[in-house]
Each structure stands twice: as structure tokens, then as C-alpha cells.
């Protein structure tokens, strides 16, 4: 039996997130209204700051040019052209009259990043009209050692951390040694902005898959967003999502042709099999792209199957890849789990088989 596209409205697969956190982030619907808008043009500002003990010696605009353009191109691609970032860079280093060690950010998740970000905004106050911007990025000098990490700042509207004379800034991020001295800087930027768009870390540290930069922030292997995150952001149009109730999956095989999730074309790009109001099984087809390099190994292209549970929090495996007994671990120790022709996986009584592949995509069989 071939799936009837008109059978179920995609809106039925918008899993409802019942928990509400301070940041307005998560995996389920509705997406928080105070996170960055996810369509149209979004304007951001880069501020390069220096401290009493660490001075900036490079050109901020030249440095930003090494990773901002690819970040912009990334979101243009994964949103299918619906989200366009425009980033201004303040041309000179701004001085914060403190030592960089004063924030206590010498280990992960320690110290006072709120104050660091506030001080960056304050240093720019005399020179910048913040009314033009939806997010602000604070970047330290290249020689920074006492600030080892840089988190995002997806704040609630009740917060005053992002106060400026023109407006409150509720979305932003800051850099540290982890970002300043690594080649994966555009991925770091795209990942942290992902939090400002309302997304979280989907995997736990003992179950990390290669797919999606919301967890794989230091890899070039497969950073394109999973189909679920694109659906959550509203970038996948309803007619490109096959939404099924689990009860519709029977012993009679159901076949669906899947287009690559990266393609901006008509057809089906994501299959969602709704199990409860908060859980579903997702199926998509991944290929090598400008961003998903897969280390050039076309044998790792294929169908991936994963479970979505929007009741879970960040780092709790809200998204779990469904793999065979011996999943492929050769991508820098991260699980790949893609299915090629003839291969199957099962989850909660549902079997997914990759039947065939052609220039149009994969034919997938779903059965009980």
C-alpha cells in the first residue's frame, strides 16, 4: 500500500511540550515566542572585547569574516531559504576594565557568564544603537585563557541581564577559548544561535549520534539539522511531512518515497509516526552536502530512524537514533546508524526497511 498524502494533517504530529523552562527552549510545540524569529531577516551584532590582562591584537572585522559567512549560509540552507541572518561587526575592540579571571569561568559551567555578557553590552553602550539588533555576540581576544567556554544567552523577557538604553536583548551568546582557538568556529556560532532559536541538546553524552549540530558542535561530519528540528522551526512545509498515527501502521506494508532532507523540492522529506501526544518515530534520508561531509564516505548516506520524546530535557536523549545491534561508530566515535538498501530497524513494534534507492530518493517500507 502506498501512503496517501492527504491521510493525516502534519499539524497532528506537532508533539506538545508540557514542561516550561526559564529559557523557553525545548523539543516540542509550541516554540517560545520570545526566542529569535525563525523566518525573514534577523539582525545581529558582534562585539569584540578586551580586558586589563588580555588585549586584542587582530582586526575584529577580519576575524569575524572567517566564520560568519558560513554560519549565514548554513541557516539559509537548513531553513530552505526562509531564515536570513545579517551580522554587523563593531570595528574596534571595546575595553572592559576588569581582568578576564574576574568571571571565574575557568571550567565548564562555572563562574558568571551573565556578568561577562552584561559587561560586554555596557562597554558598547556609548557607541552602539542596540535597537537595530535581535541578538548580540560578545567575543574575547584570541589570547584568552581564563574564559574557557562561551554559552548562549536565551533569556526570558522578565530578565534584565540584557539591558541597554535602547532595548532589552533577550538573545545572544559569548565566546571563550573553546571558540576563539578552534577551526570549527562557524559551527559553534550556529549551535549557540540554535539555542536562541529555541533548540536544545538532544542526545545524552553516552548516546551521541553524528547527526545535527545541536549536539555535535565540534564536528564537520553531519551538522545539518535533523528533520524534526526543521519541522519544529516551521521550515518543513506540511505537504513535505508524512504524518501517521501509529494505529495506521499494520501488518500490510506501507511504502513512502523519501527525498533527501536537505533538498528544497516537492515530495516527502520527513515521516513522523505519532505514538502519543509527546512521542513519535521519525524517518528521513541523509546525503552528503556542502555541510554534511560524512568524511566523503557515500556508504554512510542513507535512511535514519530516530525516536522523539518531547517530555525530556536537554541532554536526556529526547532524540534517540534507532540502530542495529552493532551501530556504525567510525565517525569520530559517534553513532551513524544509516540504513542502506535491504536494511531494517525496529522500534516499539514498528519495522522500517530501506527498500530501494534511485535519483529521486529512497523507497521506505513501514510495517508492524
N, C-alpha and C positions, 0 to 999 in steps of 0.2 A: 504494500500500500504506500502510495506517495503522499507526503504530508500536504494537506490543504491549507494554503497560506491564510485563508480567511477564517480558519477554525477558531482561534483564540486571539484576543487582542493583546498586544505586547504589554499594555499597561497592567494586565493581570499579573505579570511577572515582576512588578516593581515591589520587591520584598520590603516589608515595613520594619524599620528600625525603631524599637520601642524605647531603648535606653537613650538618654540625652546627656552628653558630657559638656564640660566647660567650653571646649574648643569648637563645638558644632561640627565635629568630624565623624566619620564612620564609614559603613559599607552599604547601608540601606537607605531607602527613601523615607521621608523627603530630605533632600540635600539642604543644609542650613542656608538661609537667605543672606546671612552676613559674611559668608565666605566670598572669595573673589568671584565675580561673574564669569561664566564659562562660555560665553559667546560674544562676538564682536571684538572691539579693540580694548585692551586692558593696558593701562599706562603704569609703568614702574620707574623707580629711581634708584641708581646705585650711588652710595656714599662711601668713599674710601677714607678711613680714619687712621690716625697715628696717635701714639701715646708718648708719655715722657721718656719711657725706656726703649721704645721701638718706633723708629721713624720710617716713613715711606720714601722710597728712592726711585720708584718707577713711575710711569705715566698711567694714571687711572684709566683713561680712555683707551690706551693701547692694551692694557691688561684686560679690560672688560671685553675688548674685541676678540680675545682668544677663546671665549666661551659663550658669550651672549647670543651671537648669531645662530649657533647650532641649537641652543635652547629654544629660540624663537621658532626655528624651522621644525623642531621636534613637536611642539604643541600645535603648530599649523598642520602637521601631518596626522597626528593621532586624533585630532578633532575633525578631520576631513575638511579642513579649511574654515571651520566655524569659530575658532579662537585665534586671535592675533595679538601677540604681546608687542608693545612698543616700549623700549627701555632707554631712558636718558641716563647719562653718567656725569656726575658733578666733576668738573675738570681738575680740581686740585684736592690734595689731602686736607682733611679737616682735623684739627688738633683737639684731642680730649685730654684735659690737664690732669691725668692720672697715670699711674703705672698699669700696664696691662695685667699684672698679677693681682690687682685690687679686686678683680671679679671672682677670683677663686675657681676659675674654670680650667683647672689643671688636670682634671679627669672627667670622663664622660658623665653627664647628668649632674655634675657638681657645680657649685658656685651660683652666680647671679646673672644669668643671661638677660633678664628683664632690664637690669640697670645698664648693662652694656648697650643694649638697643636704645634705651632712653637717652643715654649719653651721646650716642651717635646722632639721634634726631635733634638733640639740643645743640650740638656743635654745628649742625647745618642750619639751624633756625634763622640766623641773620642773612643767609644767602639764598634760601630756597623757598619757593611758594609751594607748599605741600598740597594745596587744593587741586593741583593738576594730577595727583597720583593716587592709585588704588593700593599700591604696595611699595615698600621701601626695603632695600637690601643694604646692610652695613658690612663693609669688607675691611679687614685689618691689613697691615703691611705684610709683605712677603716674608719678612724675618720673624713673624710672630711665633712664639713658643709657649707662652703662658696661657694662651687661649687655645685649647687643643681641638675644640669642636664648635660647630655653629648650627644651632637649631632654627627651625621656623618659628614664626610668631602668629599663629592663627588665634587671635584674641576674641573674646566676647565683647559685644557692644557696651557692656557695663564697665569694662576695664578702662583705666586711664594711663596705662603704660605707654600707649602710642599718642600721647597728647602733643599737638603742635598748635601754633597760633591760628592756623587756617582750618584744621580739621583733626579728628581722631583717625589715626591709621590703625586699622584692625588686622591688617595682613602684611606680613613681611618676613624677613629672615636675616641672619647674620652669619658671617664666615668665621672660620678659625683655621688652625694649622691643618686640619683634615681636608679642608677645601683648598687653601691657598697654595699648597705644595704638592698637589696631585694632578695627573693628567685628565682625570675624569670629572673635571670641574663643571662642565655643562650638565652632566647627569646629576651631580649634587644640586645644582640650581633647579633643574626640572623636578627633582624629587621633593625638595623643600617647598617649592611652589605647589606641588601636588597636595601637600598638607593644607596650604592656603586655599586650594580648590575644594577642600573637604574630604580628602582621601587619607587613609591610614596605612600602616604596615600590615600587610595581610597575612604573612607567614609567621610561624614561631621560629626561633633560631635553630631548632633541631629538625625542621621540616621545610627548609627553604628551597623553592624551585627557581629555575633560571629566569622565568618569565616576569616582566613588569618591574619598572624602576622604583615602585613604591616599597620594594624591599631590597632589590639588587642595585644599590646606589653606587657601588664601586666597580661595576662591570660594564663592558661594552657589548656583551653577548646577546642579550634579548631584552632591552629596556622598554620596548613598546608596551603600552598599557594593555592589560587583559581586556577582553570583550566586555566583562562585567563592569569594569571601571568606565569604559566608554559609554555603556548603557546608562550607568549611574549618572554620568555627566550630561546625558541627553544628546550625545553626539551620534549615536546609532539610531537612525530613524526607525519608527515602529515597523515599517514594511521590510526592514532588514533583519528583524529578530523573529525567530520561530519560538513562540511561547506555548508550551504544552502543560497541561495538568498531568501529574504522574498517573492518574487513573486512565488517561488516554493511551498509555503505553501498555500494550497487551502482548500476548504470545504471537500475534500477527505482526511480522516485521514492518516497521515504518521506515521509509527511506527519505533522506533530505540531502540536497546538494548544497555544500558549503563553499562559499567564496572565501579567499584569504581575508582575515580580519583587517589587514592593512589596506585593502582595496577600497577605493571610493567609487563603488559601482552598484548597480541594481543587483538584487539577489539576496540570498540569506547568508548572513555573516556570523550569526550567533544563535545557538539553540539553547533555550532555557527550559528545563523540565521542573516545574514548580512542585515541591513536595509539601511544604507548609507555608504559612504566611511569612516565615523567616528563613526558609532553606530552599535551595534549588540545586540542580545539577546543570552545569554549563558545558557547552561543546563549541570549540572554534578551531580554525585551521591557521597554523602559523607557517610563514615562509621567511626566507632571507630577504631583508630590505636594507635600505640605507642605514637604518638604526639597529635592526635585529641582524647582527652579523652572523651569529651562530658559529663563529670562528671559520666561516666559509664552508662548513660541512652541510651540504644539501641533504645528507641522510638524516639529519636531525629535523628537517622540515616535516610537518605532519599535523595530525589532529590531536589536540589536547583536550582532556576531560578533567573538570575540577568541580569540587563542591563549594557552595557559597552558603555561609551561615551568618546572617547579619546581626544575630544576637551576641556575637563575640566581639571582644575589644581588640585593640591594636596588639600585635604580637601574639595572638591566641589562635592562629590558624583559622581565621574567618574564611579564608580561601585555601583549600587543600587540593593539591593535584592528585588525581586518581591514576595510579600507575600499576604496572605489572609487579610480580613478586620481586624482580631484580631491576629496579628502575635504573635508567642510564644516569651515571654520576660523573661523566667525563668532562662536564663543562665547569671547570674550576670548583669541583666538589658540590655543584648544585644539581638538583634533580631536573631532568629534561622531560622524560615520560611521553614524548610524542609518538603517536601511532602511525605506522605506515600500512600499506595495503595488506589486508588479511589479518591485521592485529586487532585485538579486542581488550576491553577492560570492563569490569562490572562494579556497580556501586548500588547498594541498597535495593537489590533486586532488578536493576536496570542494566542491560548489557549494551555497550556501544562498540560497533565494529566499523573500521575503515574499509569499505568495500572496494573502491577503485578511485583512481586519480587521473584527471585529464587537464587540458589547458583551462578549463572553466573552474576547476576546484576538486574537492573530494566528495564522493558519494558515501554517505554515512548511514548505517543501518542501526536502528534503535529497537530493542525488543525486551520483553520481560524475561 
